[in-house]
């Protein structure tokens, strides 16, 4: 198998997991009931019977109930879970993918390789082998743990993964507010891979989801698209195989959404960098070598690039008549134009141009193509990370320079992160806020000034917000902090904002805090519960909302600290030597988790957050006696999501304390943290097995399976045992 097309970067020894007697057993465990045992046997080069016997020896369910959706809808979970265990050849064997398909996903699926740490661990080939006497004894210990905590049917899902897609139903909204004219959200069902190429199999906009969105007043959904997969690049058509199918699928999806009054917006992060050999055919398109080892597309050396963008948009909007428009990003983790990472000065051609011309030129070309055939389509220009250079700490001047050069049209919007530029002071640590947050309520003066300037220049404006959840905690469908959300919406209304981008890839759940679009927390509670119970629910919500203000927000904390994975993230008696990755692997490096927060301040902020959250849970616990039969479903929903959120936040606190204690050599504190982690993992386990939404996020699939949570129990028992020696 030729895997030379796959990225390697720095090779590094994989993480050690000593609580498993062998690495091949660890591999079997992580994939049990996610892929057929026949596939596991193929990878391990042994018989199916040997695999079944090995699983039984570990205490796993035999025969397995394999859910085929893991291979079609949960492959990112499989890739992540096997990244440290398998080499490329065996990973491809497990997935039954070609090297080219994996290379595409690593490059284009929401910068997956970046999330995986931009390196492939040097994992040795795994093979089944008979166990030694010592390995057999340790295997028996693992089985005993399974029998202790997961007897009988407790191993099984009560609601299968991905089942939430069958449970959408229209919502009766209360309140009747209409504060915003336009909104759009990322489809909860849409991944970030080749969405349009696989639309028939994966269905990114199912009918029942669109019906529920429509009932909540949602006007649009956005999804990933790559132009070269929709419209061939002249002279390099081989990169566009299947473009006709994608256009046909897009037409079907647009027609379906239109029935519900919902428009589709294509997310374009263009012009997207291409494989190295592309530039042999198109040398004038070659930009510079980026820090992610990609070659950017130069937009200033030849007019062909911007002409291609214009023609591609003209073609797409001619073929697909009812498209809502586009959402563009011109600075991001994906290598695109030469200023995508603020370093256009390193390109021999682009260094001669004002960076504002580069950013505006890309957007203008897209706008010309789209509006030449679809004048009413909306163009949402996202100013995320716009700066003149990496050293530019005051981006307002640069943003205004770009705005000056953009086409002025009633359907061109400047889309700004509402909170970007807030000066926050959490735990006594002052910072300039970058990215989006729920804990720190916007909008910032910087964003308000940009919106005011854009309106003066004849453009429309849109606020990028997170209503349901954020990278502060994306593993629950929504963070139940309605008072923070309503405060933010009221602030945006006062600022004159009329358009909302309601989510990035996380936050598209069709419910939860989206109900706040038309109502106050009190109106929502009174619409679901009797007055006294509604009062107690609001009291709990206030505790959650005030507690969440303590979150030590920083973009590095949000991306790298353990919140999303927390209850499954393993404890390590020795440092792994790995740094956390962007919403990929938290590992165990607190210095990367905490960013600029001192370790004691970081720990204390999570303590304050958890103390306040626990008070809210106690209010709900006491209020349970008041619940009438007809109120149980709604009340249980609040308790479930609030408890799941607490498990992630409390587990993060315990991991912070564990790592700090490890550095100090405080074995008793480490044991106490491991014991708390074990209890927390059991709590979230019982929630996750009955609620398929828990642990899911569209661009990452599931952060964990039940297997992963059971592994954490084994891990905690091992840590406690070793520390007790």
C-alpha positions as CSV (number, residue, x, y, z in Angstrom):
1,X,0.0,0.0,0.0
2,X,1.4,3.3,-1.1
3,X,0.9,5.8,1.7
4,X,3.3,8.5,0.5
5,X,0.4,10.9,-0.1
6,X,-0.3,11.0,3.7
7,X,1.3,13.6,5.9
8,X,4.0,12.6,8.3
9,X,5.6,15.8,9.7
10,X,7.4,14.8,13.0
11,X,7.4,11.2,13.9
12,X,7.1,10.5,17.6
13,X,6.8,7.5,19.9
14,X,3.1,6.9,20.7
15,X,1.7,7.4,24.2
16,X,2.1,4.5,26.6
17,X,-1.1,3.1,28.1
18,X,0.2,0.7,30.8
19,X,-3.2,-0.2,32.1
20,X,-3.7,-2.5,29.1
21,X,-1.4,-5.6,29.1
22,X,-0.9,-5.4,25.3
23,X,-1.4,-2.7,22.7
24,X,-3.3,-5.2,20.5
25,X,-5.9,-5.7,23.3
26,X,-6.1,-1.9,23.6
27,X,-6.9,-1.6,19.9
28,X,-9.5,-4.4,20.2
29,X,-11.2,-2.6,23.1
30,X,-11.4,0.8,21.4
31,X,-13.0,-0.6,18.3
32,X,-15.3,-3.1,19.9
33,X,-18.9,-2.8,18.6
34,X,-17.8,0.1,16.4
35,X,-16.4,-2.1,13.6
36,X,-17.2,-5.7,12.8
37,X,-15.0,-8.3,14.6
38,X,-14.0,-9.6,11.2
39,X,-12.3,-6.3,10.5
40,X,-10.5,-6.3,13.8
41,X,-9.3,-9.9,13.0
42,X,-8.0,-8.7,9.6
43,X,-6.0,-5.9,11.2
44,X,-4.6,-8.1,13.9
45,X,-3.9,-11.0,11.4
46,X,-5.8,-13.6,13.4
47,X,-9.0,-15.5,13.4
48,X,-12.4,-14.1,14.3
49,X,-12.6,-16.8,17.0
50,X,-9.4,-15.5,18.6
51,X,-10.8,-11.9,18.5
52,X,-14.1,-13.0,20.1
53,X,-12.3,-15.0,22.8
54,X,-10.0,-12.1,23.5
55,X,-12.9,-9.7,23.9
56,X,-14.7,-12.1,26.3
57,X,-11.5,-12.3,28.3
58,X,-11.5,-8.6,28.7
59,X,-15.2,-8.6,29.8
60,X,-16.5,-7.1,26.6
61,X,-20.0,-8.1,25.3
62,X,-19.8,-11.2,23.1
63,X,-21.3,-11.5,20.6
64,X,-20.9,-7.8,19.8
65,X,-23.8,-5.6,18.6
66,X,-22.0,-3.6,15.9
67,X,-23.5,-0.3,14.9
68,X,-22.5,0.3,11.2
69,X,-23.0,4.1,11.5
70,X,-19.6,4.4,13.2
71,X,-17.9,3.7,9.9
72,X,-20.2,6.1,7.9
73,X,-21.0,8.9,10.4
74,X,-18.4,8.4,13.1
75,X,-15.2,7.8,11.3
76,X,-13.5,10.8,12.9
77,X,-14.0,9.2,16.3
78,X,-12.4,6.0,14.9
79,X,-9.4,7.9,13.4
80,X,-8.9,9.8,16.7
81,X,-9.2,6.7,18.8
82,X,-6.7,4.7,16.7
83,X,-4.2,7.5,15.9
84,X,-1.8,6.5,18.7
85,X,-2.3,2.8,18.2
86,X,-2.1,2.1,14.5
87,X,0.2,3.0,11.7
88,X,-1.2,4.4,8.5
89,X,-1.5,1.0,6.7
90,X,-3.5,-0.6,9.5
91,X,-5.6,2.5,10.0
92,X,-6.6,2.3,6.3
93,X,-7.3,-1.4,6.7
94,X,-9.6,-0.7,9.7
95,X,-11.5,2.0,7.8
96,X,-11.3,0.2,4.4
97,X,-10.2,3.6,2.9
98,X,-7.7,4.4,0.2
99,X,-4.7,6.5,1.1
100,X,-6.1,9.3,-1.1
101,X,-9.4,9.3,0.9
102,X,-7.6,9.6,4.2
103,X,-5.3,12.3,2.8
104,X,-8.3,14.3,1.7
105,X,-10.0,14.0,5.1
106,X,-6.8,15.0,6.9
107,X,-6.4,18.0,4.7
108,X,-9.9,19.2,4.1
109,X,-12.1,17.9,6.9
110,X,-12.0,21.0,9.1
111,X,-8.2,20.9,9.2
112,X,-8.3,17.4,10.8
113,X,-4.5,16.9,10.7
114,X,-4.1,20.1,12.6
115,X,-6.5,18.7,15.3
116,X,-4.5,15.5,15.4
117,X,-1.4,17.5,16.4
118,X,0.2,17.8,12.9
119,X,2.1,14.6,13.4
120,X,1.6,10.9,13.1
121,X,2.8,8.9,16.1
122,X,5.3,6.2,15.0
123,X,3.0,3.3,16.0
124,X,4.5,-0.2,15.5
125,X,2.4,-2.7,13.5
126,X,-0.1,-4.5,15.8
127,X,-0.4,-8.3,15.7
128,X,-2.4,-10.7,17.8
129,X,-0.2,-12.8,20.0
130,X,-0.9,-15.3,22.8
131,X,-0.7,-13.7,26.3
132,X,2.0,-14.4,28.8
133,X,1.2,-15.4,32.3
134,X,1.6,-11.8,33.5
135,X,-0.6,-10.5,30.6
136,X,-3.2,-13.1,31.3
137,X,-3.4,-12.0,35.0
138,X,-3.8,-8.3,34.1
139,X,-6.5,-9.2,31.5
140,X,-8.4,-11.0,34.3
141,X,-8.1,-7.8,36.4
142,X,-9.7,-5.8,33.6
143,X,-12.5,-8.3,33.3
144,X,-13.1,-8.0,37.0
145,X,-13.4,-4.2,36.7
146,X,-16.0,-4.7,33.9
147,X,-18.0,-7.2,36.0
148,X,-17.9,-4.8,39.0
149,X,-19.1,-1.7,37.2
150,X,-20.9,-3.0,34.1
151,X,-22.8,-6.1,34.9
152,X,-25.3,-7.6,32.4
153,X,-27.1,-5.2,30.1
154,X,-25.3,-2.1,31.6
155,X,-22.8,-2.5,28.8
156,X,-25.4,-1.7,26.1
157,X,-26.6,1.6,24.7
158,X,-30.2,2.4,25.6
159,X,-30.3,4.9,22.7
160,X,-28.0,4.1,19.9
161,X,-25.3,6.6,18.7
162,X,-26.7,9.0,16.1
163,X,-30.3,8.2,17.1
164,X,-30.9,11.9,17.7
165,X,-31.4,12.3,14.0
166,X,-34.6,10.4,14.2
167,X,-36.0,12.4,17.1
168,X,-36.3,15.9,15.7
169,X,-39.8,17.3,16.0
170,X,-41.3,20.8,15.6
171,X,-41.1,23.1,18.7
172,X,-43.9,25.4,19.9
173,X,-42.1,28.6,20.5
174,X,-43.2,31.1,23.2
175,X,-42.7,34.8,23.7
176,X,-43.2,36.0,20.1
177,X,-40.1,38.3,20.0
178,X,-38.8,39.1,16.5
179,X,-35.7,41.1,17.2
180,X,-33.6,39.9,14.2
181,X,-34.5,39.9,10.6
182,X,-32.1,37.2,9.4
183,X,-30.3,34.2,10.9
184,X,-28.5,31.0,9.9
185,X,-27.0,28.1,11.6
186,X,-24.8,25.1,10.9
187,X,-26.9,22.0,10.3
188,X,-26.6,19.7,13.3
189,X,-26.6,16.7,10.9
190,X,-23.8,18.0,8.5
191,X,-20.2,16.9,8.9
192,X,-17.3,18.8,7.4
193,X,-16.0,16.3,4.8
194,X,-17.2,16.0,1.3
195,X,-20.7,16.9,2.4
196,X,-22.1,17.2,-1.1
197,X,-20.4,14.2,-2.6
198,X,-21.8,12.0,0.2
199,X,-25.1,13.8,0.6
200,X,-27.2,10.7,-0.4
201,X,-25.6,8.6,2.3
202,X,-25.2,11.1,5.1
203,X,-28.2,13.4,4.5
204,X,-26.9,16.7,5.9
205,X,-30.3,18.4,6.0
206,X,-32.9,15.8,6.9
207,X,-36.6,16.7,6.5
208,X,-37.4,16.5,10.2
209,X,-34.5,18.6,11.2
210,X,-35.5,21.3,8.7
211,X,-39.1,21.2,10.0
212,X,-37.8,21.7,13.6
213,X,-35.5,24.6,12.5
214,X,-38.4,26.2,10.6
215,X,-40.6,26.0,13.7
216,X,-38.0,27.9,15.6
217,X,-37.7,30.7,13.1
218,X,-34.4,29.6,11.5
219,X,-34.0,31.1,8.1
220,X,-30.8,29.4,6.8
221,X,-28.3,26.7,7.3
222,X,-24.6,26.7,6.2
223,X,-22.4,23.8,5.2
224,X,-18.8,23.2,3.9
225,X,-18.1,23.3,0.2
226,X,-14.9,23.2,-1.9
227,X,-15.0,25.1,-5.2
228,X,-12.7,22.7,-7.0
229,X,-15.1,19.8,-6.2
230,X,-18.0,21.8,-7.7
231,X,-16.4,23.5,-10.6
232,X,-13.2,22.2,-12.4
233,X,-10.1,24.3,-12.6
234,X,-9.3,24.7,-16.3
235,X,-6.3,22.6,-17.1
236,X,-6.5,20.6,-13.8
237,X,-9.9,19.0,-14.2
238,X,-8.7,15.7,-12.7
239,X,-9.1,17.2,-9.2
240,X,-12.9,17.7,-9.7
241,X,-14.1,14.1,-10.3
242,X,-17.7,13.8,-9.2
243,X,-18.5,17.5,-9.6
244,X,-21.7,16.8,-11.6
245,X,-22.9,14.5,-8.8
246,X,-22.2,17.2,-6.2
247,X,-24.1,19.9,-8.1
248,X,-27.0,17.5,-8.5
249,X,-27.0,16.7,-4.8
250,X,-26.9,20.4,-4.0
251,X,-29.9,21.1,-6.1
252,X,-31.8,18.4,-4.2
253,X,-30.8,19.7,-0.8
254,X,-31.7,23.3,-1.7
255,X,-35.1,22.2,-3.0
256,X,-35.8,20.3,0.2
257,X,-34.8,23.2,2.5
258,X,-36.8,25.6,0.4
259,X,-40.0,23.8,1.4
260,X,-39.4,24.9,4.9
261,X,-38.5,28.5,4.1
262,X,-34.8,27.7,4.8
263,X,-32.0,28.7,2.5
264,X,-28.6,27.0,2.1
265,X,-25.4,29.0,2.4
266,X,-22.1,27.5,1.2
267,X,-19.1,28.1,3.4
268,X,-16.2,29.0,1.1
269,X,-12.6,29.1,2.5
270,X,-11.1,29.9,-0.9
271,X,-9.0,29.7,-3.0
272,X,-8.1,26.4,-1.3
273,X,-4.5,25.2,-1.4
274,X,-3.9,22.2,-3.7
275,X,-1.6,19.2,-3.7
276,X,2.0,19.8,-4.5
277,X,1.7,18.3,-8.0
278,X,-1.0,20.8,-8.9
279,X,1.5,23.6,-9.0
280,X,3.5,21.8,-11.7
281,X,0.5,22.3,-14.0
282,X,-0.4,25.7,-12.6
283,X,3.0,27.4,-11.7
284,X,1.6,30.9,-11.7
285,X,-0.9,29.9,-9.0
286,X,1.9,28.9,-6.7
287,X,2.1,31.1,-3.6
288,X,4.4,30.4,-0.7
289,X,5.2,27.5,1.6
290,X,3.0,28.1,4.7
291,X,3.9,27.1,8.2
292,X,1.5,24.1,7.9
293,X,3.7,22.9,5.0
294,X,1.1,23.8,2.4
295,X,1.5,25.9,-0.7
296,X,-0.8,28.8,-0.8
297,X,-2.6,30.1,-3.9
298,X,-1.2,33.4,-5.0
299,X,-4.0,35.8,-6.1
300,X,-1.7,38.6,-7.4
301,X,0.6,36.9,-9.8
302,X,-2.0,35.9,-12.4
303,X,-5.6,37.1,-13.0
304,X,-6.5,33.4,-13.5
305,X,-7.1,32.8,-9.9
306,X,-9.7,35.5,-9.2
307,X,-11.3,34.8,-12.6
308,X,-11.7,31.2,-11.6
309,X,-13.4,32.2,-8.4
310,X,-15.8,34.5,-10.3
311,X,-16.6,31.9,-12.9
312,X,-17.1,29.2,-10.3
313,X,-19.6,31.2,-8.4
314,X,-21.4,32.3,-11.6
315,X,-21.6,28.6,-12.6
316,X,-22.9,27.3,-9.2
317,X,-25.5,30.0,-8.8
318,X,-26.7,29.5,-12.4
319,X,-27.1,25.8,-11.9
320,X,-28.6,26.0,-8.4
321,X,-31.2,28.7,-8.6
322,X,-32.4,28.9,-5.0
323,X,-29.1,28.9,-3.1
324,X,-29.3,31.4,-0.3
325,X,-25.7,32.7,-0.7
326,X,-22.2,32.2,0.7
327,X,-20.3,32.6,3.9
328,X,-16.6,33.4,3.2
329,X,-13.5,33.2,5.4
330,X,-10.3,34.6,4.1
331,X,-8.1,34.1,7.2
332,X,-8.1,30.7,9.0
333,X,-6.2,27.5,9.7
334,X,-6.8,26.4,6.1
335,X,-4.1,27.5,3.7
336,X,-5.8,29.6,1.0
337,X,-4.6,33.0,-0.2
338,X,-1.1,34.3,0.7
339,X,-2.5,36.4,3.5
340,X,-4.6,33.6,5.1
341,X,-2.2,33.5,8.1
342,X,-1.2,37.2,7.9
343,X,2.1,36.5,6.2
344,X,1.6,37.7,2.6
345,X,4.9,39.6,2.9
346,X,6.7,36.2,2.5
347,X,5.2,35.8,-1.0
348,X,7.4,37.6,-3.7
349,X,4.3,38.7,-5.6
350,X,1.9,39.5,-2.7
351,X,4.5,41.4,-0.7
352,X,4.1,44.2,-3.3
353,X,0.4,44.6,-2.4
354,X,-1.6,45.9,0.5
355,X,-2.9,42.9,2.4
356,X,-6.3,44.6,2.4
357,X,-6.3,44.3,-1.4
358,X,-5.7,40.6,-1.2
359,X,-8.6,39.9,1.2
360,X,-10.9,42.3,-0.5
361,X,-10.0,40.9,-4.0
362,X,-10.9,37.4,-3.1
363,X,-14.3,38.5,-1.7
364,X,-15.0,40.8,-4.6
365,X,-14.4,38.1,-7.2
366,X,-16.8,35.8,-5.3
367,X,-19.4,38.6,-5.1
368,X,-19.1,39.4,-8.8
369,X,-19.7,35.8,-9.9
370,X,-22.6,35.2,-7.5
371,X,-24.4,38.5,-7.9
372,X,-24.0,38.5,-11.7
373,X,-26.7,35.8,-11.8
374,X,-28.3,35.8,-8.3
375,X,-28.5,39.5,-7.2
376,X,-30.7,38.6,-4.2
377,X,-28.3,36.0,-2.7
378,X,-26.6,37.1,0.5
379,X,-22.8,37.3,0.8
380,X,-21.7,37.0,4.4
381,X,-18.0,38.1,4.7
382,X,-16.6,36.8,7.9
383,X,-13.8,39.1,9.2
384,X,-12.5,36.4,11.6
385,X,-8.8,37.0,12.3
386,X,-8.4,39.8,9.9
387,X,-5.2,41.7,10.7
388,X,-2.5,43.4,8.7
389,X,0.3,41.2,10.2
390,X,0.9,38.8,13.1
391,X,2.0,41.8,15.2
392,X,-1.1,43.8,14.5
393,X,-2.8,44.1,17.9
394,X,-5.3,46.7,16.8
395,X,-7.2,45.1,13.8
396,X,-9.9,47.8,13.5
397,X,-7.8,49.9,11.1
398,X,-7.2,46.9,8.8
399,X,-10.8,45.8,8.9
400,X,-11.9,49.3,7.9
401,X,-9.3,49.2,5.0
402,X,-10.8,46.0,3.7
403,X,-14.3,47.3,4.1
404,X,-13.4,50.3,2.0
405,X,-12.4,48.0,-0.9
406,X,-15.4,45.6,-0.8
407,X,-18.2,45.9,-3.3
408,X,-21.1,48.0,-1.8
409,X,-24.3,46.1,-2.2
410,X,-27.5,45.7,-0.1
411,X,-26.9,41.9,0.1
412,X,-23.2,42.1,1.2
413,X,-22.8,41.6,4.9
414,X,-19.8,42.1,7.2
415,X,-20.1,39.2,9.7
416,X,-18.1,39.8,12.9
417,X,-17.6,37.8,16.0
418,X,-19.7,39.7,18.5
419,X,-17.3,39.3,21.5
420,X,-14.0,39.8,19.6
421,X,-12.0,42.5,21.2
422,X,-13.7,42.5,24.6
423,X,-11.3,43.4,27.4
424,X,-11.9,40.8,30.0
425,X,-10.8,40.3,33.5
426,X,-11.3,36.8,34.7
427,X,-9.5,35.8,37.9
428,X,-7.6,39.0,37.8
429,X,-6.1,38.2,34.4
430,X,-6.8,40.9,31.8
431,X,-6.8,40.0,28.2
432,X,-8.0,41.1,24.7
433,X,-10.6,38.4,23.8
434,X,-10.1,36.6,20.5
435,X,-12.7,34.2,19.1
436,X,-16.2,33.6,20.4
437,X,-17.4,32.9,23.9
438,X,-20.6,32.3,25.9
439,X,-19.1,33.0,29.3
440,X,-18.0,36.5,28.2
441,X,-21.0,38.4,27.0
442,X,-20.7,40.6,23.9
443,X,-20.8,42.6,21.8
444,X,-17.4,44.4,22.1
445,X,-16.9,48.0,21.4
446,X,-14.6,46.9,18.6
447,X,-17.3,44.9,16.9
448,X,-19.9,47.6,17.3
449,X,-17.5,50.1,15.7
450,X,-16.9,47.8,12.8
451,X,-20.6,47.3,12.3
452,X,-21.2,51.1,12.4
453,X,-18.5,51.7,9.9
454,X,-19.8,49.0,7.5
455,X,-23.3,50.4,7.6
456,X,-21.9,53.9,6.9
457,X,-20.1,52.5,3.9
458,X,-23.3,50.9,2.5
459,X,-22.9,47.3,3.8
460,X,-25.2,45.2,5.9
461,X,-24.0,43.6,9.2
462,X,-24.3,40.3,10.9
463,X,-23.2,39.2,14.4
464,X,-21.4,35.8,14.7
465,X,-22.6,34.3,18.1
466,X,-22.8,31.0,19.8
467,X,-26.3,30.4,21.2
468,X,-26.3,26.8,22.2
469,X,-22.7,25.9,23.0
470,X,-19.2,26.9,22.2
471,X,-15.6,25.6,22.3
472,X,-15.9,26.2,26.0
473,X,-18.0,23.0,26.1
474,X,-19.2,21.5,22.9
475,X,-19.9,17.9,24.0
476,X,-23.4,18.8,25.2
477,X,-26.2,20.0,22.8
478,X,-26.4,23.3,24.7
479,X,-24.9,24.9,27.8
480,X,-27.9,25.7,30.0
481,X,-27.0,29.3,30.7
482,X,-30.0,31.2,29.3
483,X,-29.5,34.4,31.2
484,X,-26.1,34.9,29.6
485,X,-27.6,34.2,26.1
486,X,-30.6,36.5,26.6
487,X,-28.3,39.3,27.9
488,X,-26.2,38.9,24.8
489,X,-29.2,39.0,22.5
490,X,-30.6,42.1,24.2
491,X,-27.2,43.8,23.8
492,X,-27.1,43.0,20.1
493,X,-30.7,44.3,19.7
494,X,-29.6,47.6,21.4
495,X,-26.6,47.8,19.1
496,X,-29.0,47.7,16.0
497,X,-27.8,44.3,14.7
498,X,-30.4,42.6,12.5
499,X,-28.6,39.5,11.3
500,X,-27.3,36.5,13.3
501,X,-24.9,33.7,12.5
502,X,-26.1,31.4,15.3
503,X,-23.2,28.9,15.4
504,X,-20.0,27.6,14.1
505,X,-20.0,23.8,13.5
506,X,-20.9,23.4,17.2
507,X,-24.2,24.7,18.4
508,X,-26.6,23.5,15.7
509,X,-28.8,21.5,18.0
510,X,-32.4,22.3,17.0
511,X,-33.6,23.4,20.5
512,X,-32.1,24.4,23.8
513,X,-31.1,28.0,24.0
514,X,-32.5,28.7,20.5
515,X,-35.8,29.1,22.2
516,X,-34.4,32.4,23.6
517,X,-34.6,33.9,20.1
518,X,-38.3,34.7,20.8
519,X,-38.6,34.6,24.6
520,X,-37.0,35.4,28.0
521,X,-35.9,32.6,30.3
522,X,-39.0,33.3,32.5
523,X,-41.4,33.0,29.5
524,X,-39.8,29.7,28.5
525,X,-40.0,28.3,32.0
526,X,-43.6,29.4,32.5
527,X,-44.5,27.9,29.1
528,X,-43.3,24.5,30.3
529,X,-44.0,24.3,34.1
530,X,-46.4,25.4,36.8
531,X,-45.5,28.8,38.3
532,X,-43.7,27.5,41.4
533,X,-41.6,25.0,39.5
534,X,-40.9,27.5,36.8
535,X,-39.5,29.8,39.5
536,X,-37.2,27.1,40.7
537,X,-36.0,26.2,37.2
538,X,-35.2,29.9,36.6
539,X,-33.3,30.0,39.9
540,X,-31.2,27.0,38.8
541,X,-30.6,28.6,35.4
542,X,-29.3,31.8,37.2
543,X,-26.9,29.7,39.2
544,X,-25.6,28.1,36.0
545,X,-25.3,31.4,34.2
546,X,-23.5,33.2,37.0
547,X,-21.2,30.2,37.5
548,X,-20.2,30.1,33.9
549,X,-18.9,33.7,34.0
550,X,-16.0,32.2,36.0
551,X,-14.8,30.2,32.9
552,X,-11.2,31.2,32.4
553,X,-11.7,32.1,28.7
554,X,-8.9,32.3,26.3
555,X,-8.9,30.7,22.8
556,X,-6.1,28.4,23.8
557,X,-8.0,27.2,26.9
558,X,-11.2,26.7,24.8
559,X,-9.4,24.6,22.2
560,X,-6.8,22.7,24.3
561,X,-8.1,22.2,27.8
562,X,-10.0,18.9,28.5
563,X,-13.6,20.2,28.6
564,X,-14.9,18.5,25.4
565,X,-13.4,15.1,26.2
566,X,-13.0,15.5,29.9
567,X,-14.7,12.4,31.4
568,X,-12.9,10.1,29.0
569,X,-9.5,11.8,28.9
570,X,-7.0,9.4,30.5
571,X,-5.0,10.0,33.6
572,X,-1.2,9.4,33.3
573,X,1.1,8.6,36.1
574,X,4.0,10.0,34.1
575,X,3.8,13.0,31.6
576,X,3.0,11.8,28.1
577,X,5.4,14.3,26.5
578,X,2.6,15.4,24.1
579,X,1.0,18.8,24.0
580,X,-2.7,19.2,23.7
581,X,-4.1,19.7,20.2
582,X,-6.9,21.9,18.9
583,X,-10.1,20.1,19.9
584,X,-8.3,16.8,19.3
585,X,-6.4,15.4,22.2
586,X,-6.2,17.1,25.6
587,X,-3.4,14.9,26.9
588,X,-1.9,16.1,30.2
589,X,0.0,19.3,29.8
590,X,-1.6,21.9,32.1
591,X,0.8,24.6,30.9
592,X,-0.9,24.4,27.5
593,X,-4.4,24.1,28.9
594,X,-4.1,27.2,31.0
595,X,-2.6,29.6,28.4
596,X,-1.8,32.9,30.2
597,X,-3.6,32.0,33.5
598,X,-1.3,31.1,36.4
599,X,-1.9,27.5,37.4
600,X,-3.5,28.4,40.8
601,X,-5.8,30.9,39.2
602,X,-6.8,28.5,36.4
603,X,-7.6,25.8,39.0
604,X,-9.5,28.3,41.2
605,X,-11.7,29.6,38.3
606,X,-12.8,26.0,37.5
607,X,-13.5,25.5,41.2
608,X,-15.7,28.6,41.3
609,X,-17.4,27.5,38.2
610,X,-18.1,24.0,39.5
611,X,-19.2,25.3,43.0
612,X,-21.8,27.6,41.4
613,X,-23.0,24.9,39.0
614,X,-23.4,22.4,41.8
615,X,-25.7,24.9,43.6
616,X,-27.9,25.0,40.5
617,X,-28.1,21.2,40.4
618,X,-29.1,21.2,44.1
619,X,-32.0,23.6,43.3
620,X,-33.2,21.2,40.6
621,X,-32.8,18.2,42.9
622,X,-35.0,19.8,45.5
623,X,-37.5,20.9,42.8
624,X,-37.9,17.4,41.5
625,X,-40.6,16.7,44.2
626,X,-42.8,19.4,42.6
627,X,-42.8,17.9,39.1
628,X,-46.1,16.8,37.7
629,X,-46.4,13.9,35.2
630,X,-46.9,16.2,32.2
631,X,-43.8,18.2,33.2
632,X,-41.4,15.2,33.6
633,X,-40.1,15.1,30.0
634,X,-39.1,18.8,30.0
635,X,-37.8,18.8,33.5
636,X,-35.7,15.7,32.9
637,X,-34.3,17.3,29.8
638,X,-33.0,20.2,31.9
639,X,-31.5,17.9,34.5
640,X,-29.9,15.7,31.9
641,X,-28.1,18.4,30.0
642,X,-27.1,20.3,33.2
643,X,-25.7,17.2,34.8
644,X,-23.8,16.2,31.6
645,X,-22.3,19.7,31.5
646,X,-21.3,19.4,35.1
647,X,-19.6,16.1,34.5
648,X,-17.4,17.7,31.8
649,X,-16.6,20.8,33.9
650,X,-15.9,18.9,37.1
651,X,-13.8,16.3,35.3
652,X,-11.7,19.2,33.9
653,X,-11.2,20.5,37.4
654,X,-10.1,17.1,38.7
655,X,-7.6,16.7,35.8
656,X,-6.1,20.1,36.5
657,X,-5.7,19.1,40.2
658,X,-4.3,15.6,39.2
659,X,-1.6,17.1,37.0
660,X,-0.7,19.7,39.5
661,X,-0.5,17.0,42.2
662,X,1.6,14.9,39.9
663,X,4.1,17.7,39.5
664,X,4.2,18.1,43.3
665,X,4.6,14.4,44.0
666,X,1.3,14.4,46.0
667,X,0.2,10.8,45.6
668,X,-2.8,11.1,47.9
669,X,-4.2,14.0,46.0
670,X,-3.7,12.1,42.8
671,X,-5.6,9.1,44.2
672,X,-8.5,11.4,45.4
673,X,-8.7,13.0,41.9
674,X,-8.7,9.6,40.2
675,X,-11.5,8.4,42.5
676,X,-13.6,11.4,41.6
677,X,-12.8,10.9,38.0
678,X,-14.1,7.3,38.2
679,X,-17.4,8.5,39.7
680,X,-17.8,11.2,37.1
681,X,-17.1,8.8,34.3
682,X,-19.8,6.4,35.6
683,X,-22.3,9.3,35.8
684,X,-21.7,10.5,32.3
685,X,-21.7,6.9,31.1
686,X,-25.2,6.4,32.3
687,X,-26.3,9.6,30.7
688,X,-24.5,8.9,27.3
689,X,-26.0,5.4,27.0
690,X,-29.5,6.8,27.1
691,X,-29.0,10.1,25.3
692,X,-27.3,10.0,21.9
693,X,-26.6,13.8,21.8
694,X,-24.1,13.6,24.6
695,X,-20.5,13.7,23.4
696,X,-21.5,14.6,19.8
697,X,-20.3,17.6,17.8
698,X,-20.8,17.8,14.0
699,X,-17.1,18.5,13.0
700,X,-15.6,16.0,15.5
701,X,-18.4,13.3,15.5
702,X,-18.4,11.7,19.0
703,X,-15.7,12.8,21.4
704,X,-16.2,9.4,23.1
705,X,-18.1,6.1,22.9
706,X,-19.2,3.9,25.8
707,X,-16.0,1.9,25.2
708,X,-13.9,5.0,25.9
709,X,-15.8,5.8,29.1
710,X,-15.3,2.2,30.3
711,X,-11.6,2.5,29.4
712,X,-11.5,5.6,31.7
713,X,-12.9,3.4,34.6
714,X,-10.2,0.8,33.9
715,X,-7.6,3.6,33.8
716,X,-8.8,5.1,37.1
717,X,-8.7,1.8,38.9
718,X,-5.2,1.2,37.6
719,X,-4.0,4.6,38.7
720,X,-5.5,4.2,42.2
721,X,-3.9,0.7,42.5
722,X,-0.5,1.9,41.4
723,X,-0.5,4.9,43.7
724,X,-1.6,2.6,46.6
725,X,1.5,0.3,46.3
